[in-house]
Amino acid sequence: QKSIDRLIHYAGWTDKYAHILGTVNTVASSFINYSVPEYVGVVGSIISDTPPLLSFITQVIPAIVAGNTVVALLNKNPLPVLTFAEVLVASDLPPGVINIITQYENEIVDHLVKHMDVNLIDYVGNNQELIEKIIEGASLNVKRIKIKDMKYQDFYDDEKSEGLYWIEKFVEIKTVWIPQSI
């Protein structure tokens, strides 16, 4: 039930987040200045082990709402997410938007964080050895990293696992200057 509620919550943000994060900036010259959110690109998401489906939805769907593609790495208990993947295949989501890898973290995380086409690594957890691997691997091409420590019960708390913050971490704010005649 909570997973469905979370999907509905983020579906509601799809046409609103850009208006809230974007702005027209005041400039004291002959320019107009706009700031707009733009997707990051490919997000490598290392999914928390528990709860498997709810953590997957909490970590992956905000990235999709922001316009990114996701490579999700599942470590333990992938069956609920793989079952949900059958729903995704039957939906209108284009192929390749969500990619799921089931493998032990220690065997694949190096490849994910060092991959030059991955633009952001998202990790929810507190495994210090894994965090060090993420930081070291991401430094090769100066990719963004988002690390958040959450406990099992935090995924069920709407204040800690829903909202604009979860979408905002998957966008870059681009500013455009447009010259205007006086």
C-alpha positions in Angstrom: 0.0 0.0 0.0 2.8 2.5 0.9 4.6 1.8 -2.4 1.4 2.7 -4.3 1.0 5.8 -2.3 4.6 6.8 -3.0 4.1 6.3 -6.7 1.0 8.5 -6.7 2.8 11.1 -4.6 5.6 11.5 -7.2 3.2 11.3 -10.1 1.7 14.4 -8.7 5.1 16.2 -8.8 5.8 15.6 -12.5 4.2 18.8 -13.8 5.0 20.9 -10.7 8.6 20.6 -9.6 10.0 22.6 -12.5 7.8 25.6 -11.6 8.9 25.5 -7.9 12.6 25.0 -8.5 12.8 27.3 -11.5 12.6 31.1 -11.3 13.0 34.4 -13.1 15.8 36.2 -11.4 15.9 40.0 -11.1 18.9 41.5 -12.8 20.0 45.2 -12.7 21.0 45.4 -16.4 19.5 44.8 -19.8 19.1 41.1 -19.4 16.4 38.6 -18.4 17.7 35.8 -16.3 15.9 32.4 -16.0 16.9 29.5 -13.7 15.4 26.2 -14.7 15.9 22.6 -13.5 17.4 20.2 -16.0 17.9 16.5 -15.6 21.3 15.1 -14.7 21.4 12.2 -17.2 22.2 8.7 -16.0 21.7 8.0 -12.3 23.4 5.0 -10.7 21.2 4.1 -7.7 22.4 1.6 -5.1 19.1 0.5 -3.6 18.7 -0.1 0.1 18.1 -3.7 1.1 15.1 -3.2 3.2 12.2 -2.7 2.5 13.1 -3.8 -1.1 10.1 -2.5 -3.1 9.5 0.7 -1.1 13.2 1.7 -1.1 13.4 1.0 -4.8 10.4 3.3 -5.5 11.6 5.9 -3.0 15.1 6.1 -4.7 14.3 5.5 -8.4 11.0 7.2 -9.1 12.1 10.8 -8.1 15.0 10.4 -10.6 12.6 9.4 -13.3 10.2 12.3 -12.5 13.2 14.6 -13.0 13.8 13.2 -16.5 16.8 10.9 -15.8 17.4 7.3 -16.7 18.4 5.0 -13.8 20.7 2.0 -13.4 19.5 0.4 -10.2 21.7 -2.0 -8.3 19.9 -4.5 -6.1 21.9 -6.4 -3.6 19.5 -8.7 -1.6 15.9 -9.8 -2.0 15.4 -8.6 -5.6 12.2 -10.5 -6.2 9.7 -7.8 -5.2 11.5 -5.3 -7.5 11.8 -7.7 -10.4 8.0 -8.4 -10.1 7.4 -4.7 -10.2 9.7 -4.5 -13.3 7.1 -6.6 -15.1 4.6 -3.8 -14.4 7.1 -1.3 -15.8 7.5 -3.3 -19.0 3.8 -3.3 -19.5 3.5 0.5 -18.8 4.2 3.4 -21.1 7.6 3.9 -19.7 10.1 3.8 -22.7 12.6 0.8 -22.7 15.9 1.6 -21.0 14.6 4.3 -18.6 14.9 2.0 -15.6 17.6 -0.7 -15.8 17.9 -3.2 -13.0 21.0 -5.1 -12.0 20.8 -7.8 -9.4 24.3 -8.5 -8.1 26.2 -8.4 -4.8 27.3 -4.8 -4.1 31.0 -5.7 -3.6 31.1 -7.3 -7.0 29.6 -4.6 -9.2 29.6 -1.3 -7.3 33.1 -0.4 -8.6 32.0 -0.8 -12.2 28.9 1.4 -11.6 30.7 4.3 -9.9 33.6 4.3 -12.3 31.5 4.1 -15.4 32.0 7.3 -17.4 28.4 7.5 -18.7 26.9 7.5 -15.2 26.5 11.1 -14.1 25.3 10.7 -10.5 25.5 8.0 -7.8 22.7 7.8 -5.3 23.2 5.7 -2.2 20.9 5.3 0.8 22.7 3.5 3.6 25.6 3.7 6.0 28.1 1.1 4.9 31.4 3.1 5.3 33.4 0.7 3.1 30.8 1.2 0.3 30.7 4.9 0.8 34.5 5.1 0.4 34.3 3.1 -2.8 31.6 5.4 -4.1 33.6 8.6 -3.3 36.8 7.2 -4.8 35.2 5.9 -7.9 33.1 9.0 -8.5 36.3 11.1 -8.3 37.5 9.7 -11.6 35.2 11.9 -13.7 34.0 14.2 -10.9 30.5 12.8 -10.9 27.9 13.9 -8.4 27.2 11.7 -5.4 24.2 11.8 -3.1 24.5 9.7 0.1 21.7 9.6 2.7 21.6 7.4 5.8 18.1 6.1 6.4 16.8 3.3 8.6 14.1 0.8 7.7 11.3 2.8 9.4 12.3 6.0 7.7 11.1 4.7 4.3 7.6 4.5 5.8 7.8 8.1 7.1 6.4 10.5 4.5 8.3 13.5 5.9 11.7 11.7 5.5 11.1 10.0 2.2 8.8 12.1 0.1 8.8 15.6 -1.3 10.7 18.0 -3.5 14.1 17.3 -1.9 14.0 13.8 -3.4 13.5 15.2 -6.9 15.8 18.2 -6.4 18.8 16.0 -5.9 18.4 14.6 -9.4 18.4 18.0 -11.2 20.9 20.7 -12.0 19.8 24.3 -12.0 20.7 25.9 -15.3 20.7 29.7 -15.7 20.0 31.3 -19.0 20.8 35.0 -19.7 18.8 36.6 -22.5 19.9 40.1 -23.7 17.1 42.7 -24.0 17.2 46.1 -25.6 16.6 49.1 -23.5 
